[in-house]
Amino acid sequence: MESFDNYRRLCDRVDAAAQRAGHAVRLLAVSKMQPAAAVRAVAALGQSVFGENYVQEGLKKQRELADLSLEWHAIGPLQSNKCREIAAHFDWLQSLDRAKLIEPLNRARADAARPLQVLIQVNIDDEASKSGCAPGHIDALVAQISAAPHLALRGLMAIPAPGDPDRLRAAFARMHELYLKLRHERPEVDTLSMGMSADFEVAIAEGATLVRVGSALFGARG
């Protein structure tokens, strides 16, 4: 019952924020550290898109939920030795941030039915502790991804620094500017992934087309 109430309230909030912003928004349910049973319960309510930070945890849930038709996004920092598993078993990668990952991802995806859908993660606040490329490196990554036949560039992702609301909103706005520039150059681009449980409504107001929500849906992680 709680999962139903949380999901209904969350969808209502996302829909309301999207209506105010005047564009469609997808909800990605972040299921990190949640059991497969919790994912199954939310999927039964209509949610089909889930995100995992840790590859092995995500693969385990995929096996346990293989009877469901779900879309799986890898959203955590990507190590080179995980490229094969990401490419073979996930539908989307939201955290591509350096060139050396492109060739192994492309090679490992070669036998899949469709390209791996890719977002470039941008370190919009230049945080030393956070993954993501500098804004000035986006164009080079775009060119290399576009040359990889088994990868499909879909847009950008960011996790701005938490804290001051005005600074956060400004970071979201800078990401939206980068997204619009990229979309102008690459018409296939359609996704700006930013905003989490505490700030997704602000992110939507500033142009997010996909929000990544965990605790507001599942409750506190175990």
VORO-77997 format. One line per field, with one value per residue (C-alpha): residue number from 1; residue in three letters; y, x, z. Coordinates in steps of 0.2 Angstrom, whole numbers. Each point is the difference from the previous one (the first is absolute). Last residue first. Example, Ala and Ser with C-alpha at 12.3 -4.5 7.8 and 13.67 -1.06 7.14 Angstrom:
% VORO-77997
resi 2  1
resn SER  ALA
yy -5  -17
xx 68  -6
zz 36  3
//
This chain:
% VORO-77997
resi 222  221  220  219  218  217  216  215  214  213  212  211  210  209  208  207  206  205  204  203  202  201  200  199  198  197  196  195  194  193  192  191  190  189  188  187  186  185  184  183  182  181  180  179  178  177  176  175  174  173  172  171  170  169  168  167  166  165  164  163  162  161  160  159  158  157  156  155  154  153  152  151  150  149  148  147  146  145  144  143  142  141  140  139  138  137  136  135  134  133  132  131  130  129  128  127  126  125  124  123  122  121  120  119  118  117  116  115  114  113  112  111  110  109  108  107  106  105  104  103  102  101  100  99  98  97  96  95  94  93  92  91  90  89  88  87  86  85  84  83  82  81  80  79  78  77  76  75  74  73  72  71  70  69  68  67  66  65  64  63  62  61  60  59  58  57  56  55  54  53  52  51  50  49  48  47  46  45  44  43  42  41  40  39  38  37  36  35  34  33  32  31  30  29  28  27  26  25  24  23  22  21  20  19  18  17  16  15  14  13  12  11  10  9  8  7  6  5  4  3  2  1
resn GLY  ARG  ALA  GLY  PHE  LEU  ALA  SER  GLY  VAL  ARG  VAL  LEU  THR  ALA  GLY  GLU  ALA  ILE  ALA  VAL  GLU  PHE  ASP  ALA  SER  MET  GLY  MET  SER  LEU  THR  ASP  VAL  GLU  PRO  ARG  GLU  HIS  ARG  LEU  LYS  LEU  TYR  LEU  GLU  HIS  MET  ARG  ALA  PHE  ALA  ALA  ARG  LEU  ARG  ASP  PRO  ASP  GLY  PRO  ALA  PRO  ILE  ALA  MET  LEU  GLY  ARG  LEU  ALA  LEU  HIS  PRO  ALA  ALA  SER  ILE  GLN  ALA  VAL  LEU  ALA  ASP  ILE  HIS  GLY  PRO  ALA  CYS  GLY  SER  LYS  SER  ALA  GLU  ASP  ASP  ILE  ASN  VAL  GLN  ILE  LEU  VAL  GLN  LEU  PRO  ARG  ALA  ALA  ASP  ALA  ARG  ALA  ARG  ASN  LEU  PRO  GLU  ILE  LEU  LYS  ALA  ARG  ASP  LEU  SER  GLN  LEU  TRP  ASP  PHE  HIS  ALA  ALA  ILE  GLU  ARG  CYS  LYS  ASN  SER  GLN  LEU  PRO  GLY  ILE  ALA  HIS  TRP  GLU  LEU  SER  LEU  ASP  ALA  LEU  GLU  ARG  GLN  LYS  LYS  LEU  GLY  GLU  GLN  VAL  TYR  ASN  GLU  GLY  PHE  VAL  SER  GLN  GLY  LEU  ALA  ALA  VAL  ALA  ARG  VAL  ALA  ALA  ALA  PRO  GLN  MET  LYS  SER  VAL  ALA  LEU  LEU  ARG  VAL  ALA  HIS  GLY  ALA  ARG  GLN  ALA  ALA  ALA  ASP  VAL  ARG  ASP  CYS  LEU  ARG  ARG  TYR  ASN  ASP  PHE  SER  GLU  MET
yy -1  15  13  0  -9  14  16  -10  -4  13  3  13  0  15  13  18  12  -2  -19  2  11  -14  -13  7  -11  -16  2  12  -1  -11  11  -11  3  0  -7  18  1  18  9  -14  3  19  -3  -13  12  14  -12  -5  18  2  -15  8  16  -9  -8  16  9  -15  0  -17  -15  -1  -3  -18  0  -10  5  -6  -15  -6  -17  -13  -16  10  10  15  10  -4  7  16  2  -3  14  12  -3  4  18  -4  -9  -19  -9  -9  9  3  14  10  10  6  -6  -17  -6  -18  -4  -10  -16  -12  -16  -5  -12  -19  -3  -9  15  6  -6  9  16  0  -4  14  13  -2  8  16  6  4  -13  0  -2  -17  -7  -17  -10  -18  -2  18  1  -17  4  17  -6  -1  18  7  9  12  -4  2  -16  0  -15  0  -13  -14  -12  -18  3  8  -11  1  18  3  -10  10  17  -6  -5  17  12  16  -7  9  -6  3  -10  8  -5  -4  -18  7  8  -17  -9  13  -3  -19  2  8  18  5  10  0  18  1  10  12  7  18  8  19  16  4  1  -16  -9  6  -6  -17  -2  4  -12  -14  2  0  -15  -9  3  -5  -16  -4  3  -12
xx 93  -5  -12  -17  -3  -8  7  16  4  -4  10  -8  -1  -5  9  -3  2  -17  3  16  -9  -13  13  9  -1  -4  12  2  9  -1  -1  -6  -5  15  -4  1  18  7  -15  -2  18  -3  -17  9  14  -13  -10  16  3  -18  2  16  -9  -14  12  9  -17  -5  17  5  3  13  -8  -2  0  -6  0  -7  -6  16  -3  14  3  6  13  4  -13  8  16  -7  -11  15  10  -14  -3  17  -2  -14  12  -3  -9  4  -1  13  10  -16  0  -18  -7  9  -8  -6  -2  -16  0  -13  9  -4  -13  -2  17  14  11  -2  16  10  -9  2  19  2  -9  7  17  -9  -5  -17  -13  -12  -17  2  -17  -7  11  6  14  6  0  8  14  4  2  19  1  -8  -16  -7  -18  -16  -2  -17  -12  -16  -12  -10  -3  4  18  -3  12  13  -1  1  16  7  -4  9  15  0  -2  -9  -16  -14  -18  -13  -16  -11  -18  -6  6  17  0  -3  13  13  -4  1  17  7  5  18  0  -18  0  -16  2  -15  -2  -4  -10  1  -10  9  -16  -6  16  -1  -17  4  15  -10  -15  13  8  -17  -6  17  0  -18  2  17  -9  -14
zz 18  -10  6  -9  -16  -10  8  4  -18  -14  -15  -11  -19  -12  11  -6  14  8  -1  10  13  1  2  14  16  -9  -14  -15  -16  -16  -15  -14  -18  -11  -18  -7  3  -2  7  13  6  2  9  12  4  4  10  10  4  6  12  7  2  10  11  4  4  11  10  4  -11  -14  -17  -5  -19  -16  -18  -16  -11  -8  -8  2  -11  -15  9  -10  9  17  -6  -7  16  11  -8  1  18  6  3  12  11  1  14  16  16  14  -8  -3  -16  2  -16  1  -16  -3  -18  -3  -10  -7  -4  -18  -5  -2  9  -7  -2  18  6  -14  3  18  -2  -12  9  18  -5  -5  17  9  -4  15  -6  -8  -7  -5  12  -2  -13  0  19  2  -13  7  18  -1  -6  16  -2  12  4  -11  -9  -7  -1  -10  7  -9  15  1  2  17  10  -14  -2  18  1  -15  9  16  -10  -10  14  -2  -7  -8  -4  -14  -1  13  -2  18  -2  -4  17  9  -11  4  19  -2  -9  16  1  2  -16  -7  -8  -9  -16  -3  -17  -3  -14  -3  5  16  10  -7  3  18  2  -8  11  16  -5  -5  18  9  -9  2  19  2  -9  9  16  -4
//
